[in-house]
Amino acid sequence: MKRLVILLLTLLPALGASDVLSSPGGQLVRQYLDAFNGGEAAMRAFIEKSPTATPTEERISRYRHMKADLVSLTPVRVVAEDAGSIEVIVRNAAGEELSLTAMLSAGAKPQITGLRILYGGDGPPPPPSGPPEDESKVLREVQDLVAQKAKDGKFSGTVLIARGTDVVWQGAYGFANAETRTPNQADTRFDVGSIAKSFTRVAIGQLLEQGKLKLTDKVGAFLTDYTNPTVRDQVTIEQLIDMRSGIGDFFGEKFEKAPKDKIRTLRDYLPFFAPNSLLFAPGTQQRYSNGGYIVLGLIIERITGQSYYDYVEKNIFARAGMKNSAFGFRSSGDPKQAIGYTTKSDSGSDSPDRRPNLALMPARGSSAGSAQSTSPDLLIYVQALAAGKLVSKSTLDKLDIHPDGMGIAGGAPGLNAALDTGIPGAGPASYSVIVMSNFDPPSAEQLSEEIRGMLRRAK
C-alpha cells in the first residue's frame, strides 16, 4: 500500500535564494537533496535513517529511475510551508523546474514521512506551473491526455475527477475483456490492489470502537493457534497496522509455484509466510508487510465469527453505499469485471504482448488487497469516511487515515489503481482523482500524477 498525505498548504511569498531551505523542514529537504545528488550509497544511508512502510530496495529502485532521469536536483525557492509539509521548486540537470513536496511528522524533531516530485517519469512531464486556467479548459486537456494514452496503448480503465463532493468529469477507455471486445464503463469493477488495506484498517477501527480489541492487544489474544510464538506473544495489532511486526510478504517462490485457483480464503495465504522467521524483532523496524494484513484479517474473522469478506461487504461496502464493490472471485465471464492484462510472464520477465493475469493472481483477494470496486464507489468510500459513516474522526486519526488528504494506490501484474484526495487547485477548490486500470503499474499512478499536476492550474 502506498500512503501519501496531501495537505492544503497556505501559500507564502516566494523566498529568495539565500533563504532557501533555512527552516527546520527545509533542512530535512536539504538532507534529501544532498543524498539524491550524492549517489546510491548516500541515498541508501538516508533511507535507512528514514524508514517507511515501503521496502528499502523498492525505494532504491525508484531512486535509480529518478536519478537516471533527473541527474541532479538543486533548490530554487520555497513555494509553501506549514507545520506538516514544505513545497520546494527544484531544478534538474536539464534546467527544468519541478515541484517537490515533503510531508513532515509532528514533534520537536520532525522527519520526512512522504515525498512527491511532480515529473513525468517515463512519459512527458506534467504541464509546467503557470497562470491559472478555467477549470473547463483544464478538464478538456485532461480528457485529451487520457484519450491519447488510451490510443497509444498505455492506458485502459476509468478516470474520475471530483471537486469536493461533485463529479466534474469521468471517462472510460479500453476493454474490460479484450477477447469479447467488452468496453470498460464507469461501473466496470477493477481490482484495487492494496487500496483494500484501507478497508482492513477501517474494520479494525470499527472493532476498536466497539471495545472488542485494543491496539495494544497481542496477536495471541485472538489467534491462539498462530504458528510463530514470537508473533503470538509479542506482535501487537498496532504493529501489524503500521507494518512494524517483522512479518514478511506472502509473495515469493512458494507463492509463485502454488496453483492460484486454490487460494480462496485468508488461511490459504498462511503457508506462504507464517512458517518463516521474522524479518526483525517486533517494533524495531518498519517493512512493507502483506502477511501482517492477512493476520489482521484473521483477527477480524476470529472476533466477528464471520469471514473477512462478509464482514467488509456488510460493514463497509453496504454502510458506505458502495453498491458495486465486492471481494469476489476472479472471473473472465463477468462483463462488469475487468480482466487484468499484463506483460509479465510466469517467470516475471516482460513479454511484448499483454495477456490475462488470471493464472498469476489468487482466485480471491484478501485483507491485504484485491477487492473489486469502481471509481464512483471509491469516491463514495472517501465521502463516507469524511462524513463519519464508518468510524469516528478520532478513530480515523488513530489509524492515520485522512479522507481530506489521502493518497493510496495498489498494483500487481495486470492491475493498478490510484486514489488521491485534497488536491489543491489554483482557486479555493480541492479535487479528488481516482484512476483505475487493468494494465500493469504504473499505468494508473503515472496518469494520476499527471492529472494532479494539471488540476493545480484549475480555477
DAZI-V818251 format. One record per residue. RES is the residue in one letter. SS is DSSP state (~ for helix, > for strand, _ for the rest). Layout:
<<RES SS> <RES SS>>
This chain:
<<M _> <K >> <R >> <L _> <V _> <I _> <L _> <L _> <L _> <T _> <L >> <L _> <P _> <A _> <L _> <G _> <A ~> <S ~> <D ~> <V _> <L _> <S _> <S _> <P ~> <G ~> <G ~> <Q ~> <L ~> <V ~> <R ~> <Q ~> <Y ~> <L ~> <D ~> <A ~> <F ~> <N ~> <G ~> <G _> <E ~> <A ~> <A ~> <M ~> <R ~> <A ~> <F ~> <I ~> <E ~> <K ~> <S _> <P _> <T _> <A _> <T _> <P _> <T ~> <E ~> <E ~> <R ~> <I ~> <S ~> <R ~> <Y ~> <R ~> <H ~> <M ~> <K ~> <A ~> <D ~> <L ~> <V _> <S _> <L >> <T >> <P >> <V >> <R >> <V >> <V >> <A >> <E >> <D >> <A _> <G _> <S >> <I >> <E >> <V >> <I >> <V >> <R >> <N >> <A _> <A _> <G _> <E _> <E >> <L >> <S >> <L >> <T >> <A >> <M >> <L >> <S _> <A _> <G _> <A _> <K _> <P _> <Q _> <I >> <T >> <G >> <L >> <R >> <I >> <L >> <Y _> <G _> <G _> <D _> <G _> <P _> <P _> <P _> <P _> <P _> <S _> <G _> <P _> <P _> <E >> <D _> <E ~> <S ~> <K ~> <V ~> <L ~> <R ~> <E ~> <V ~> <Q ~> <D ~> <L ~> <V ~> <A ~> <Q ~> <K ~> <A ~> <K ~> <D _> <G _> <K _> <F _> <S _> <G >> <T >> <V >> <L >> <I >> <A >> <R >> <G _> <T _> <D >> <V >> <V >> <W >> <Q >> <G >> <A >> <Y >> <G _> <F >> <A >> <N >> <A _> <E _> <T _> <R _> <T >> <P >> <N _> <Q _> <A _> <D _> <T _> <R >> <F >> <D >> <V _> <G ~> <S ~> <I ~> <A ~> <K ~> <S ~> <F ~> <T ~> <R ~> <V ~> <A ~> <I ~> <G ~> <Q ~> <L ~> <L ~> <E ~> <Q _> <G _> <K _> <L _> <K _> <L _> <T _> <D _> <K >> <V ~> <G ~> <A ~> <F _> <L _> <T _> <D _> <Y _> <T _> <N _> <P ~> <T ~> <V ~> <R ~> <D ~> <Q ~> <V _> <T >> <I ~> <E ~> <Q ~> <L ~> <I ~> <D ~> <M _> <R _> <S _> <G _> <I _> <G _> <D _> <F _> <F _> <G _> <E ~> <K ~> <F ~> <E ~> <K ~> <A _> <P _> <K ~> <D ~> <K ~> <I _> <R _> <T _> <L ~> <R ~> <D ~> <Y ~> <L ~> <P ~> <F ~> <F _> <A _> <P _> <N _> <S _> <L _> <L _> <F _> <A _> <P _> <G _> <T _> <Q _> <Q _> <R _> <Y _> <S _> <N ~> <G ~> <G ~> <Y ~> <I ~> <V ~> <L ~> <G ~> <L ~> <I ~> <I ~> <E ~> <R ~> <I ~> <T ~> <G _> <Q _> <S _> <Y ~> <Y ~> <D ~> <Y ~> <V ~> <E ~> <K ~> <N ~> <I ~> <F ~> <A ~> <R ~> <A ~> <G _> <M _> <K _> <N _> <S _> <A >> <F _> <G _> <F >> <R _> <S _> <S _> <G _> <D _> <P _> <K _> <Q >> <A _> <I _> <G _> <Y >> <T >> <T >> <K >> <S _> <D _> <S _> <G _> <S _> <D >> <S >> <P >> <D >> <R >> <R >> <P >> <N _> <L _> <A _> <L _> <M _> <P _> <A _> <R >> <G _> <S >> <S _> <A _> <G >> <S _> <A _> <Q >> <S >> <T _> <S ~> <P ~> <D ~> <L ~> <L ~> <I ~> <Y ~> <V ~> <Q ~> <A ~> <L ~> <A ~> <A _> <G _> <K _> <L _> <V _> <S _> <K ~> <S ~> <T ~> <L ~> <D ~> <K ~> <L _> <D _> <I _> <H _> <P _> <D _> <G _> <M _> <G >> <I >> <A >> <G >> <G >> <A >> <P _> <G _> <L >> <N >> <A >> <A >> <L >> <D >> <T >> <G >> <I >> <P >> <G _> <A _> <G _> <P _> <A _> <S >> <Y >> <S >> <V >> <I >> <V >> <M >> <S >> <N _> <F _> <D _> <P _> <P _> <S ~> <A ~> <E ~> <Q ~> <L ~> <S ~> <E ~> <E ~> <I ~> <R ~> <G ~> <M ~> <L ~> <R _> <R _> <A >> <K _>>
